[in-house]
């Protein structure tokens, strides 16, 4: 079977996972009955929409992290799209979380942040998102000194 953007896909609205596609000769109701063990949260969506919803569930807002955590992420795998401009520094984790979603790391002056989004998000947009975030506005840099893990605000 060849998947297209409009291929009918069984999607779980609770877990945000693509479960299966509707097989040739199968109706939507037959597919849902066949997969009822997954629970009542199944729906039929076009493949592209199912993928978009799945990825959206993994995207996060910026949160402040420690400098040590930033450097650990920078050195664990080769970075993707590493940029350093007057506005800030950013890089993306080469290993994706799911689909096109990956961890993105942004440094602005002495403050360090992470968020999850599309790996193709441009550097300037990553920096802008952090500058506009609640984590940047509300968190003084001293609050996170020495943290080993990201803090959620």
N, CA and C of each residue as an Amber inpcrd file, in Angstrom:
protein
   459
   0.8380000  -1.1770000   0.0000000   0.0000000   0.0000000   0.0000000
   0.8860000   1.2450000   0.0000000   0.5540000   2.1910000  -0.8250000
   1.2800000   3.4500000  -0.8990000   0.5390000   4.4950000  -0.0680000
   1.2540000   5.1120000   0.8760000   0.6480000   6.1500000   1.7090000
   0.6830000   7.4860000   0.9850000  -0.4240000   8.1880000   1.0440000
  -0.4950000   9.5530000   0.5320000  -0.9730000  10.4410000   1.6750000
  -0.9450000  11.7390000   1.4730000  -1.4030000  12.6680000   2.5080000
  -2.8460000  12.4260000   2.9110000  -3.6360000  11.8500000   2.0020000
  -5.0590000  11.6620000   2.2800000  -5.4190000  10.2210000   2.6440000
  -4.4450000   9.3270000   2.7720000  -4.7340000   7.9420000   3.1490000
  -5.4940000   7.9290000   4.4720000  -6.6820000   7.2910000   4.5230000
  -7.4330000   7.2260000   5.7840000  -6.6140000   6.4880000   6.8540000
  -6.4370000   7.1440000   7.9830000  -5.5610000   6.6390000   9.0380000
  -6.3200000   6.5870000  10.3530000  -6.1450000   5.4870000  11.0930000
  -6.7590000   5.3490000  12.4080000  -5.8190000   6.0200000  13.4090000
  -6.3570000   7.0070000  14.1350000  -5.5750000   7.8420000  15.0460000
  -6.2070000   7.8030000  16.4290000  -5.3800000   7.6790000  17.4720000
  -5.8770000   7.6980000  18.8490000  -5.7810000   9.1150000  19.3960000
  -6.9120000   9.7020000  19.7410000  -6.9390000  11.0830000  20.2340000
  -6.4300000  11.2010000  21.6730000  -6.3520000  10.0960000  22.3950000
  -5.8550000  10.1190000  23.7750000  -4.3270000  10.0680000  23.8100000
  -3.7330000   9.1740000  23.0050000  -2.2770000   9.0010000  23.0220000
  -1.5750000   9.7670000  21.9070000  -2.3440000  10.3220000  20.9740000
  -1.7980000  11.0660000  19.8310000  -0.9100000  10.1840000  18.9600000
  -1.3190000   8.9330000  18.7840000  -0.5360000   7.9940000  17.9810000
  -1.3210000   7.5330000  16.7750000  -0.5910000   7.3100000  15.6970000
  -1.1650000   6.7010000  14.5070000  -1.1960000   5.2040000  14.7740000
  -2.3590000   4.5850000  14.6610000  -2.5060000   3.1770000  14.9990000
  -2.3620000   2.2930000  13.7640000  -3.0420000   2.6520000  12.6910000
  -3.0440000   1.8260000  11.4740000  -3.6830000   2.6410000  10.3570000
  -3.7040000   2.0720000   9.1760000  -4.4470000   2.6760000   8.0730000
  -5.6350000   1.7860000   7.7680000  -6.5950000   2.3470000   7.0800000
  -7.7310000   1.5400000   6.6420000  -7.2510000   0.7010000   5.4700000
  -7.4340000  -0.5890000   5.5690000  -6.9410000  -1.5120000   4.5540000
  -7.8230000  -1.4810000   3.3150000  -7.2510000  -1.8950000   2.2020000
  -8.0150000  -1.9490000   0.9510000  -9.2690000  -2.7910000   1.1430000
 -10.3990000  -2.2750000   0.7150000 -11.6650000  -2.9860000   0.8270000
 -12.3080000  -2.8920000   2.1980000 -11.6860000  -2.2130000   3.1270000
 -12.1950000  -2.0910000   4.4870000 -12.8850000  -0.7360000   4.6540000
 -13.9700000  -0.7160000   5.4060000 -14.6360000   0.5520000   5.6980000
 -14.0500000   1.1320000   6.9860000 -14.3360000   2.3920000   7.2280000
 -13.8650000   3.0290000   8.4510000 -14.4090000   2.2990000   9.6730000
 -15.6780000   1.9280000   9.6350000 -16.2920000   1.2440000  10.7730000
 -15.6630000  -0.1230000  11.0070000 -15.3630000  -0.8480000   9.9280000
 -14.7160000  -2.1550000  10.0580000 -13.3350000  -1.9950000  10.6900000
 -12.5980000  -0.9750000  10.2610000 -11.2640000  -0.7310000  10.8180000
 -11.3570000  -0.4000000  12.3030000 -12.3040000   0.4440000  12.6720000
 -12.4620000   0.8020000  14.0820000 -12.8570000  -0.4140000  14.9140000
 -13.7060000  -1.2740000  14.3610000 -14.0930000  -2.5020000  15.0630000
 -12.8940000  -3.4300000  15.2250000 -12.0950000  -3.5490000  14.1700000
 -10.9060000  -4.4120000  14.1980000  -9.9170000  -3.9320000  15.2610000
  -9.8880000  -2.6490000  15.5150000  -8.9080000  -2.0700000  16.4330000
  -9.5170000  -1.6320000  17.7650000 -10.7060000  -2.1400000  18.0960000
 -11.3990000  -1.6910000  19.2990000 -10.6240000  -1.9620000  20.5890000
  -9.6730000  -2.8690000  20.5620000  -8.8730000  -3.1490000  21.7600000
  -8.0540000  -1.9280000  22.1920000  -7.8150000  -0.9980000  21.2680000
  -7.0770000   0.2170000  21.6100000  -7.9160000   1.1850000  22.4410000
  -9.2170000   0.9570000  22.5000000 -10.0790000   1.8070000  23.3030000
 -10.9940000   2.6730000  22.4610000 -11.8000000   3.5000000  23.1260000
 -12.8280000   4.2830000  22.4400000 -12.3240000   5.5820000  21.8050000
 -11.0500000   5.8790000  21.9360000 -10.5300000   7.1800000  21.5010000
  -9.9760000   7.1730000  20.0830000 -10.4710000   6.2800000  19.2490000
  -9.9750000   6.1930000  17.8800000 -10.8460000   7.0040000  16.9390000
 -10.2070000   7.5900000  15.9570000 -10.9100000   8.3410000  14.9260000
 -10.1840000   8.1230000  13.6090000 -10.8390000   8.4480000  12.5230000
 -10.2400000   8.3250000  11.1980000  -9.8700000   9.7260000  10.7170000
  -8.6070000   9.8870000  10.3370000  -8.1060000  11.1680000   9.8320000
  -7.3000000  10.9310000   8.5620000  -7.1710000  11.9440000   7.7100000
  -6.2160000  11.8220000   6.6100000  -4.8070000  11.6560000   7.2020000
  -3.9650000  10.8830000   6.5410000  -2.6300000  10.5760000   7.0440000
  -1.8570000  11.8330000   7.4500000  -1.8610000  12.8490000   6.6020000
  -1.1000000  14.0700000   6.8940000  -1.5950000  14.7420000   8.1730000
  -2.9050000  14.8200000   8.3610000  -3.4470000  15.4310000   9.5780000
  -3.0870000  14.6060000  10.8080000  -3.1310000  13.2810000  10.6780000
  -2.7520000  12.4140000  11.7970000  -1.2920000  12.6510000  12.1850000
  -0.4150000  12.7660000  11.1950000   1.0080000  13.0410000  11.4660000
   1.1850000  14.3950000  12.1440000   0.4690000  15.4060000  11.6700000
   0.5680000  16.7460000  12.2610000   0.1060000  16.7470000  13.7140000
  -0.9840000  16.0540000  14.0010000  -1.4800000  15.9950000  15.3820000
  -0.5030000  15.2400000  16.2780000   0.0670000  14.1590000  15.7410000
   1.0430000  13.3760000  16.5020000   2.2420000  14.2510000  16.8750000
   2.8000000  14.9560000  15.9000000   3.9620000  15.8070000  16.1570000
   3.6230000  16.9590000  17.1040000   2.4420000  17.5300000  16.9640000
   2.0350000  18.6520000  17.8250000   2.0420000  18.2570000  19.3020000
   1.7450000  16.9950000  19.5870000   1.7200000  16.5290000  20.9730000
   3.1120000  16.5200000  21.6070000   4.1560000  16.5430000  20.7960000
   5.5280000  16.4980000  21.3030000   6.2120000  17.8620000  21.3170000
   5.5790000  18.8740000  20.7710000   6.1720000  20.2090000  20.7540000
   5.9520000  20.8760000  22.1090000   6.9620000  21.5990000  22.5780000
   6.8810000  22.2170000  23.9020000   7.2670000  23.6930000  23.8410000
   6.8830000  24.3930000  24.8660000   7.2780000  25.7890000  25.0370000
   8.6980000  25.8280000  25.6080000   9.4030000  26.9340000  25.4240000
  10.7460000  27.0480000  25.9940000  10.7270000  26.9460000  27.5170000
  11.7640000  26.3150000  28.0620000  11.9770000  26.2850000  29.5020000
  13.4630000  26.4930000  29.7610000  13.7500000  27.1240000  30.8680000
  15.1280000  27.4480000  31.1950000  15.8410000  26.2220000  31.7430000
  17.1040000  26.0680000  31.3550000  17.9340000  24.9590000  31.8120000
  19.2610000  25.5250000  32.3170000  20.0440000  24.6760000  32.9460000
  21.3510000  25.1040000  33.4310000  22.3660000  25.1120000  32.2910000
  23.4410000  25.8240000  32.4970000  24.5260000  25.8390000  31.5160000
  25.1120000  24.4360000  31.3580000  25.2090000  23.6870000  32.4540000
  25.7440000  22.3240000  32.3940000  24.8680000  21.4300000  31.5160000
  23.5620000  21.5570000  31.6580000  22.6440000  20.7530000  30.8420000
  22.7800000  21.1400000  29.3680000  22.9320000  22.4270000  29.0850000
  23.1420000  22.9200000  27.7190000  24.3660000  22.2480000  27.0970000
  25.4950000  22.2770000  27.8410000  26.7400000  21.7050000  27.3150000
  26.6440000  20.1880000  27.1600000  25.9390000  19.5400000  28.0710000
  25.7360000  18.0910000  27.9340000  24.9920000  17.7860000  26.6350000
  23.9350000  18.5210000  26.3550000  23.1640000  18.3130000  25.1200000
  24.0140000  18.6140000  23.8870000  24.8290000  19.6370000  23.9570000
  25.6790000  20.0190000  22.8320000  26.7010000  18.9330000  22.5100000
  27.1530000  18.2200000  23.5260000  28.2280000  17.2490000  23.3350000
  27.7870000  15.7970000  23.2290000  26.4990000  15.5130000  23.3990000
  26.0460000  14.1190000  23.3650000  25.9750000  13.5710000  21.9350000
  25.5820000  14.3740000  20.9800000  25.5000000  13.9940000  19.5640000
  25.9590000  15.1820000  18.7350000  26.3470000  14.9560000  17.4890000
  26.6750000  16.1140000  16.6540000  25.4530000  17.0340000  16.5190000
  25.6270000  18.3350000  16.7610000  24.4830000  19.2480000  16.6600000
  24.0980000  19.5000000  15.2030000  22.8530000  19.8760000  15.0140000
  22.3370000  20.2500000  13.6940000  22.0660000  21.7530000  13.7220000
  22.3610000  22.4290000  12.6290000  22.0360000  23.8560000  12.4630000
  22.5160000  24.6950000  13.6390000  23.7730000  24.5470000  13.9830000
  24.3580000  25.3010000  15.0880000  24.6600000  26.7110000  14.6040000
  24.0390000  27.7000000  15.2190000  24.2100000  29.1050000  14.8300000
  24.5750000  29.9300000  16.0510000  25.4330000  30.9130000  15.8320000
  25.8060000  31.8470000  16.8850000  25.8010000  33.2410000  16.2690000
  24.8090000  34.0460000  16.6440000  24.6710000  35.4040000  16.1240000
  24.6100000  36.3760000  17.2960000  24.5300000  37.6510000  16.9950000
  24.4120000  38.6590000  18.0500000  23.1490000  38.4470000  18.8800000
  22.1110000  37.8600000  18.2780000  20.8440000  37.6310000  18.9790000
  20.9340000  36.4740000  19.9660000  21.7950000  35.5050000  19.6860000
  21.9090000  34.3390000  20.5460000  22.5250000  33.1710000  19.8060000
  22.5830000  32.0530000  20.4870000  23.1560000  30.8310000  19.9360000
  22.0910000  29.7480000  19.9930000  22.0400000  28.8980000  18.9720000
  21.0940000  27.7840000  19.0040000  21.6670000  26.5920000  18.2610000
  21.1900000  25.4310000  18.6580000  21.4790000  24.2020000  17.9200000
  20.3260000  23.2430000  18.1480000  20.2780000  22.2290000  17.3050000
  19.2210000  21.2300000  17.3940000  19.8490000  19.8560000  17.5780000
  19.1740000  19.0120000  18.3360000  19.6240000  17.6410000  18.5430000
  19.4670000  16.8880000  17.2230000  20.4840000  16.1530000  16.8170000
  20.4160000  15.4400000  15.5360000  19.4430000  14.2640000  15.5890000
  19.2480000  13.6950000  16.7580000  18.2940000  12.5910000  16.8970000
  16.9140000  13.1830000  17.1640000  15.9520000  12.8020000  16.3580000
  14.6040000  13.3660000  16.4990000  13.8000000  12.6260000  17.5540000
  12.9000000  13.3570000  18.1760000  11.9920000  12.7840000  19.1620000
  10.9400000  11.9410000  18.4670000  10.3390000  12.5020000  17.4260000
   9.3640000  11.8050000  16.5870000   9.1700000  12.6290000  15.3280000
   8.9940000  11.9890000  14.2080000   8.8000000  12.7160000  12.9560000
   9.8830000  13.7530000  12.7520000   9.4820000  15.0040000  12.5550000
  10.4360000  16.1040000  12.3700000  10.6850000  16.8800000  13.6610000
  10.1590000  16.4030000  14.7830000  10.3010000  17.1020000  16.0620000
  11.5990000  16.6830000  16.7520000  12.3410000  17.6720000  17.2330000
  13.5850000  17.4170000  17.9570000  13.7340000  18.4270000  19.0880000
  14.7030000  18.1870000  19.9450000  15.0250000  19.1410000  21.0100000
  15.8600000  20.2680000  20.4160000  15.4960000  21.4910000  20.7520000
  16.2000000  22.6880000  20.2870000  16.7390000  23.4060000  21.5230000
  17.9720000  23.8480000  21.4390000  18.6270000  24.5250000  22.5570000
  19.0010000  25.9400000  22.1400000  18.7000000  26.9020000  23.0060000
  18.9440000  28.3160000  22.7110000  19.6630000  28.9550000  23.9030000
  20.7220000  29.7070000  23.5960000  21.4220000  30.4880000  24.6190000
  21.2620000  31.9600000  24.2640000  20.8180000  32.7440000  25.2350000
  20.7370000  34.1990000  25.0760000  21.5110000  34.7920000  26.2460000
  22.6290000  35.4430000  25.9120000  23.5590000  35.9440000  26.9300000
  23.9760000  34.7790000  27.8220000  23.7640000  34.8730000  29.1300000
  24.1890000  33.7980000  30.0280000  23.0500000  32.8550000  30.4020000
  21.9210000  32.9440000  29.7080000  20.7580000  32.0990000  30.0190000
  20.5930000  31.0380000  28.9420000  20.1570000  29.8510000  29.3630000
  20.0650000  28.6940000  28.4790000  18.6500000  28.1190000  28.5330000
  18.1460000  27.7010000  27.3660000  16.7640000  27.2340000  27.2460000
  16.6960000  26.0220000  26.3300000  15.6160000  25.2620000  26.4770000
  15.3180000  24.1880000  25.5430000  13.8330000  24.2170000  25.2190000
  13.5080000  23.7380000  24.0480000  12.1290000  23.5500000  23.6070000
  12.1440000  22.4190000  22.6000000  11.0110000  21.8650000  22.3020000
  10.9000000  20.8470000  21.2600000  10.0260000  21.3940000  20.1540000
  10.5200000  21.2730000  18.9120000   9.7790000  21.7720000  17.7550000
  10.3650000  21.1380000  16.4990000   9.8780000  21.5890000  15.3670000
  10.3220000  21.0770000  14.0740000  11.8070000  21.3600000  13.8810000
  12.5460000  20.3810000  13.4210000  13.9890000  20.5200000  13.2180000
  14.3180000  21.5910000  12.1820000  13.3500000  21.9430000  11.3430000
  13.5700000  22.9620000  10.3070000  13.2870000  24.3830000  10.7930000
  12.9400000  24.5550000  12.0620000  12.6710000  25.8910000  12.5960000
  13.9470000  26.7290000  12.5060000  13.8970000  27.8770000  11.8390000
  15.1000000  28.7000000  11.6730000  15.6260000  29.2510000  13.0080000
  16.9240000  29.4990000  13.0510000  17.5950000  30.0320000  14.2430000
  16.8940000  31.2880000  14.7710000  16.6170000  32.2350000  13.8950000
  15.9970000  33.4970000  14.3280000  14.6430000  33.2470000  14.9890000
  13.8890000  32.2980000  14.4760000  12.5860000  31.9790000  15.0750000
  12.7640000  31.3070000  16.4350000  13.7630000  30.4490000  16.5710000
  14.0390000  29.8070000  17.8640000  14.3570000  30.8610000  18.9190000
  15.2290000  31.7960000  18.5780000  15.6020000  32.8670000  19.5080000
  14.3810000  33.7240000  19.8400000  13.6040000  34.0700000  18.8350000
  12.4070000  34.8860000  19.0370000  11.4120000  34.1930000  19.9640000
  11.2230000  32.8940000  19.7680000  10.2880000  32.1500000  20.6290000
  10.7360000  32.1910000  22.0800000  12.0340000  32.0440000  22.3000000
  12.5360000  32.1020000  23.6760000  12.3350000  33.5000000  24.2520000
  12.6840000  34.5300000  23.4920000  12.5380000  35.9060000  23.9810000
  11.0950000  36.2480000  24.3320000  10.1450000  35.6430000  23.6470000
   8.7260000  35.9080000  23.8900000   8.1180000  34.9530000  24.9150000
   8.8930000  34.0010000  25.4010000   8.3530000  32.9580000  26.2780000
   8.1900000  33.4260000  27.7190000   7.3150000  32.7580000  28.4100000
   7.0980000  32.9880000  29.8380000   8.3770000  32.6690000  30.6100000
   9.0780000  31.6220000  30.2040000  10.3160000  31.2320000  30.8910000
  11.3500000  32.3520000  30.8450000  11.4520000  33.0320000  29.7160000
  12.4240000  34.1250000  29.5880000  11.9810000  35.3460000  30.3930000
  10.7080000  35.6910000  30.2750000  10.1830000  36.8820000  30.9570000
  10.1830000  36.7300000  32.4760000   9.7780000  35.5510000  32.9580000
   9.5390000  35.3710000  34.3910000  10.7120000  34.8100000  35.1720000
  11.7020000  34.2630000  34.5100000  12.7550000  33.5700000  35.2440000
  14.0800000  34.2860000  35.2360000  14.4650000  34.8810000  36.3310000
  15.7980000  35.4770000  36.3850000  16.8560000  34.3870000  36.2750000
  17.9600000  34.7040000  35.6450000  18.9770000  33.6910000  35.3860000
  19.4920000  33.0470000  36.6650000  19.4850000  33.7310000  37.7760000
  19.9920000  33.1660000  39.0290000  19.1190000  32.0290000  39.5450000
  17.8390000  32.0220000  39.1650000  16.9260000  30.9790000  39.6350000
  17.3720000  29.5820000  39.2390000  18.0830000  29.4390000  38.1310000
  18.3840000  28.1200000  37.5980000  19.8600000  27.7520000  37.6790000
  20.6440000  28.4890000  38.4100000  22.0700000  28.1890000  38.5140000
  22.2660000  26.8070000  39.1240000  23.0440000  25.9840000  38.4250000
  23.3980000  24.6700000  38.9480000  22.3740000  23.5820000  38.7280000
  21.2910000  23.8270000  38.0330000  20.3150000  22.7730000  37.7930000
  20.8560000  21.7780000  36.7820000  20.5920000  20.5020000  37.0130000
  21.0380000  19.4760000  36.0780000  19.9540000  19.1170000  35.0770000
  18.7160000  19.3860000  35.3890000  17.5980000  19.0400000  34.5200000
  16.7950000  20.2940000  34.2040000  16.0470000  20.2760000  33.0830000
  15.2010000  21.4300000  32.7690000  14.1600000  21.6500000  33.8610000
  13.8170000  22.8930000  34.0880000  12.7530000  23.2080000  35.0340000
  11.5470000  23.6990000  34.2640000  10.3820000  23.2360000  34.6300000
   9.1460000  23.6760000  33.9800000   8.5840000  24.8250000  34.7840000
   8.1790000  25.8440000  34.0870000   7.5970000  27.0190000  34.7380000
   6.1640000  27.1460000  34.3390000
